[in-house]
Amino acid sequence: MLTIQEIRNNPDEVIRRLSIKNFRAEDLVQKAIQSDQARRDNQTELDQTLNELNQLSKDIGRLFKEGKTDEANQAKDRTTFLKERSKELNQRAGEIEQELQNILVEIPNLPHESVPPGKSESDNLTIRSGGNQPTLIDNALPHWDLAKKYDLIDFDLGTKLTGAGFPVYKGKGAKLQRALINFFLDEAEKAGFLEVQPPILVNEDSGFGTGQLPDKEGQMYHVGLDKLYLVPTAEVPVTNMYRDVILQAKDFPIKNTAYTPCFRREAGSYGKDVRGLNRLHQFDKVEIVCITHPKESYALLNEMVQYVESLIQQLNLPYRILQLCGGDLSFTSALTFDFEVYSAAQERWLEVSSVSNFESYQANRLKLRFKEDGEKKTQLAHTLNGSALALPRIMAALIENNQTEHGIEVPKALHKYLAFDFID
């Protein structure tokens, strides 16, 4: 979340930049400033009260020694009042602090100055594209029909076991899925990312730390009895590994990767655009998470974009990279690039990755700080993450784009992970 200092120092700039996200921040900014002023006024009165109480405590003994009993008793009465008042002020301080935090968590992250205005995904900018869209065979099939034809994925069985959006991968489909996971993890290791295997259930503090909670869109699965949440992405547990941690600047950048199943309710999802693998409630994803110095975060963001691009290139998929406009930018992100691959049989683009810089927004929630060498003062770090990659739509594009009259060709990059290079 934004710090109150950012808001107090330049409220007009905060309002202007949030308008790029089509977010009207005037009321919340005003409330935050008023709440902060109330906090300051309360603290000033508390400090004065404690100072007076401390001085009177010293005076009472002196007054009794000097035989000024009446004055001493008046001072004692005053200390009784001051003690009660300090108790009230301390309680009020906690209430005001909570009020302020409640306001701050409703304010989105500021978009980077390069973010273009816009209202929806139709206003996103295409940065670059690559790969060649394949020429498919006559009567080419979409992936859900290919999955059935070659017994790769059973959507009906998943619906029987759990519900729509929970497919069962079978045979070569399961092996291809596992090959993709191993490929993404191995490539991440080559690129300097440390692999971790985090829990797939997180607590409320973790959900709050990365901005998934409060869950305004109802996307997270909640295990009510234990007050835990199924992870919507490995970003949550991996980034929270550094919650309440003070790092050293010399250790930057910190780069982690993790594979997890991911769970999203995707409330309101229906229709042809979510058929098959296009949108699932459970899916596999390899995530990359970085923590770095504020001065280096945008250079690192560019590195992450280039890295994700290299994965798609190795899979020989046609792709494009989009810079998200203000209206399509997430609540927590300052700058995001989306990757889409072309699904030839569906004749549409499918999002497979988002790579984002959150600047210090998550770090402030996480209390994730660092120290420069030899300095005692701490600063907020910058956090970044990206999908590298989300598997369902990669799988959909792979089997659609590589279908032939006799089966499905497997991309060369995956051959070493499989006992086959062709699905028939």
N, C-alpha and C positions, 0 to 999 in steps of 0.2 A: 504494500500500500504506500501511498505518498506520505512523506513526513509532514508534520504540521509546519515545520520550518519552510518547506517548499511552498506551501500554500500561503503562509503569512507573508513571506518575502515578496511574492509576486502573484497575488490572486488573479489579476486581470490576465496574466499570461497562462495560468492554469485553466481559466475559463475559455480562453481563446483556443488553446491546443485541444482541449477536450471537445470543443465544438467540431473538430475534424472527425471525431468519433461519433458525431451526431448525438452527443451527450450534453444536456443542459446542466451545467454545474453550478450556476449562480447561487441557488438556495443552499446547496450542501457546502459550498465554499464559505458562504456567510455564516452558516451554522457552525462550521468547524472553527472559524476565527472567533466567533462569540464564545464557544465552549472553551477554547484555549485561553481567552481573556479571563473567563470566569475561573479557570484553573489557576491562572497567574494571580488573580486578585485573592483567591482563597489561600494560596500559598503565602502571599505577602502577609495576610492577616494572621495566618498560622505562625509564621516566623516571628512576627511582632508579639503575638501572644506568648510564645515560648520564651522569647527574650525577657519579656516583662515577668513571667513566672520565675525564671531563673534568677533575675535580679531581686525579686521580692523574697525568694527563699534565702538569699544571703542577708537581706535586710532584717528579716524577722528575728534571727538570733542576735543581731547587733542591737536592735531596739529593746529586746528583753534585757540584755546586759546593761543597757543604759537606763533601765527603769521606765521606759516609755511603753508601758503595758497596753494602753488604749490603742496607740499607733500600731503596736505589734499585732494586736487582735484584729484591727482593721485590715492589716496586711494579710493576715491569715484568711479572713473572709474573702478578700480579693483573690487569693491563690485558689480557694475553693471554686470560685466562679471561673477563673482562668483555666483550671484543669478541666472543668466541664466543657468550656468553650473549645479548648484544644481538641477534646475528644470529638465534639461535633464537627470541627473543621477537618479533622483526619478522616472521619467518615464521609464527609462531603467531598473530600479530595478523591477518594476512591470512586464515588458515584460520578463525579465530573469526568474522571479519567475514562471510565467505562462508556459514558455518553460520547466522549470525543472519539474513542476507538470505534464505536458503533457507526459514527458518521464517516470516519476515514475509510472503513472497509466498503462503504457504498460508492466511493469515488474511484473510477477506473485509473489505470496507468496512463500517463501522458504519452501520446504517440510521438515518435521521432519526427524531426522536422521534415524528413524526406517523404513521409507518408502522404499520399495524394488524397484529396477529399473524395467523397463518394458515398453512396447510400447502401450498395449491396455488392455481391460478387461480380455483377456485370460491370462494375466500375474498376475492377482490379486491373493492374498493368502487366502485360506480358513483357518480362525482362529479356528472356531468350528462349529458344527452343532447340531441340536436337532430335536426331534419329529420323528414320524414314517410316512413314505409315505404310504398312504392308498391303499388298494386293491379295485379297483372300480368294480362296477357291469359290466356285459357284456353290450356292446353297450352304454357305458358311453358317455355323451355329454359334449362338451366344454361350457363354461359359456354363450356364446352368444346364443346358442341354448336353454340352460336351461332358460335363461332370457325370451326368446320368449315363450317357452312351459308353463311356470308358470306366464307369464305376469308380470315380475318384472322390466324389462327395455325395453324401446322402442328406438332402435337406429335409425330406419327409421324416426320416428316422430321428433327426435332431428335434423336429417339432414334436414327435411322439415322446421323446425323452424329457424335453424341457419346454420347448415352445419355439415359435418362429424366431429366427436370428441366431440359432445355436446349431450350426451344421456339424455333421459327423464326417471327418476325413477318413478315407479308406484306401488300403492298398497303395498304389503308386501315388495317389493323391496325398496320403499321409506322409509318404516318403519325400515327395516334392516339397511339402510344407516344411518338413524337418531340414531338408537340404537348404532351403532359403534362409531359415533361422541360422544354421551353422555358417552359411556364406556371409550373412550380414555381421555376425559376431566376429568371425575371423578377419574380415576386412576392417572392422572397427579396431581390433587389436593391432593390425598393421599400421593403422593411422594414429596410434598412440593412446587409445582409450582403454582404461582399465575395466575389465568385465567384473560385474558384481551380480549376485543373485539375491534380490531383495524379497521380502514378503509380498504377497499379493493382497493382503488385508492391512489397512492402515487405520490409525486412530484419528480422532477429530483434530488434534493439534497438527497432524501431518496434512490433513485435507485443508486446514486453514492456511498453513504455511505456504503452500504453492497456489492458493487462490481458488481451489475447487469448492471450498466451504466459505461462507454460506452458499449452498447449492441452489442458486436462483432458478435453474432450468430443470431441476429434478433429474439429472442425468446419472447420478451415482446410485449404485445398489447399496443399501444400508442393512447391515446385520444388527437389527435393533436390540436384541438381548445383550449383546456385548459392546454395543456402541462402536462398531467397526464398519469400515467401508471397503468394498472390493475396488481395487485400483482401476481407474479409467485409463491409466497410462503409467509406465514405469517412472515417468517424471516425478510422480508424487513421492514414492519411497526413496528414490535415489537422491533427489534434491534435499529431502528432509534428513538424510544422513548428516547434513551439515547444519542442521537447526541448532541454535544456541552454541555455535562454535566460533572461536576466534582463530582465523587462519593467518599465515604469514605470507606477505606479498611475494617472497622469493619462491614460494611453492606454486604460484600460478603459471600457466592455467591448469586447473584440475579438470580432468576429462574422464568421465565414466560412461560405460555402456551396459545395458541390461536387456535381457529378453524376459518378457512376462506375457501371460495372457492378459487381456484387457477387457473390462466390462463397462458397458454404457447402455443405459435404458433407451436412449434415442427416442424419447417420448414424442409421439405425433408423427413418427416415420411410417410412411405407407406409399403404395403405388409402384409403378414400374421402375422408378429410379432407385428403389431399394431392393430390387429383386436379386435373388442369388447371393453373391458375395458383396454386392454393392454397399450394403449397410447391415452390420451385424450387431448383436448385443454382446457377443463374446468373440474376440479375435486375438490373433497373435501379433506381437510387434516388438521390434528391437529399437530401443531408444538410446539416444546419445544426450548426455547432460554435461554442461561445462560451467565452471565457476572461475571468474577471472577478475583482474583489475579493471576498474571503470574505463581507464584510458585504452585498454586493449580489447574491449568487448565487441566493437564493431568489426575490427579486423578478424577476430575469431569467428564472428557470425559469417563473414564471407568465406572463411575456411570451411565452416560446416556446410554451407550451401554447395561449395565445390565438391566436398566429400560425398554428399548425398547424390549430387549429379553424377559422380563417377560410378556409383552403384547402379544407377539406372542405365548408364551407358554400357556397363559390363553385361547387363541383362538384355541389351540390344532392344530396348523399348523406346518408341517415340515418346517424347516428353516436352513439356513446357514449364517454365518457372514464372510464377506470378508474384508481384509485390502487392500485398493486400492494401486496399484503400481503407480510409478511416472507418467507414460503415461496416466493413467486414472483419476488422481487427478485433481480436478477443479482448475481454475485460482487462486482462493482466499484461498483455503484450505491448511493447513499444514499437516493434517492427517485426513483421512476419513475411516470409517467403513460402508460398505453397508450391509443391510439385504435383503435376498431373501427368498421367500416362494415358496414351490413347488406346481405347478399347475398340478394336476394328470391327468386331461383329456387332457391337452395340452402336457404333459410330458416335461415340461420346468420350469426353475426357473424364478421367477418374482421379480424384485427389488421393495421393499416396503418402504425402509427407507435408508437415509444416515445420519450418525452422524459425525459431523466434529468439529475440533478445528481450528480456524482461527488465533490463537495466537493474536498478536497486529495488524494484517493486516487491518482488518475492523476498529478497534479502531482508527488507525491513520487517516483513511479517515473520520471517524465520529467525530474526536477530542473528543473521549471518554476517559477521564482520571480519575485518583483517587489519593487520598492522604492517606499516612500512618498516623496513629494517631499521632497528635502533630507535624507533619511535614508540611512545606509550599510547598515543591517541589512536582510537580505532575508527575505521570507516566501513560503510556498507559495500559489500562486494556486488558484482553483477552476475546474474544467472542467465543461462541460455539452454535451450534444448531443441531437439528435433527428432522426428521419426526417421529411422534409418534401417529398415523401413517398416511400414505397416503392411502386413502380408495379404489380406483378402483381395484387395483390388490389384495388387501386383500379380497374384495368382490368376485372377480373372483375365487380365490383359495378356499374361504369358500364354495361357492355353488358347485364348481366342486368336491372338496374333500369329501363333505358331502352328495352327491346325493345317493339316494337309488332307489329301484324299484318303490317306491310309492311316492317319494317326496324328499325334502331336509331337513336334520336335522339342527337345529340351535345350535351353540355352547352354552354350559351351561352358560358361562360368560355373555351372552347377554339376558338370559331368563328374568331377572328382568326388562329389558327395553322394553319388548314386551308382547303382549297379546297372543302370540303363540310361540311354540317351534318347529314347523314343518311347512314346506311350501309344499302345495299340490294343 
